[in-house]
């Protein structure tokens, strides 16, 4: 039997309201980016990526240095 645990983070309708958001998964707060899930923490100084901005890149709201491609996770400039 698998030790995978599922966490309900909301309805599809509610999650569609924002293209970038934090979701609560127990002790973790990953970022939901459209249909992708990533770490919710910027590796610069731990800023909350889910409250940042989104275009092609997720941008950390603390220093605007952490920029990560929305699909590949590739870092751009800054840190």
Secondary structure, DSSP 4 states (H G I P E B T S, - for coil): -----------HHHHTT-SEEE--BTTB-PEEETTEEE-SB-TTT--BGGGSEESSEEE-TTTS--EEETTT--B-S--
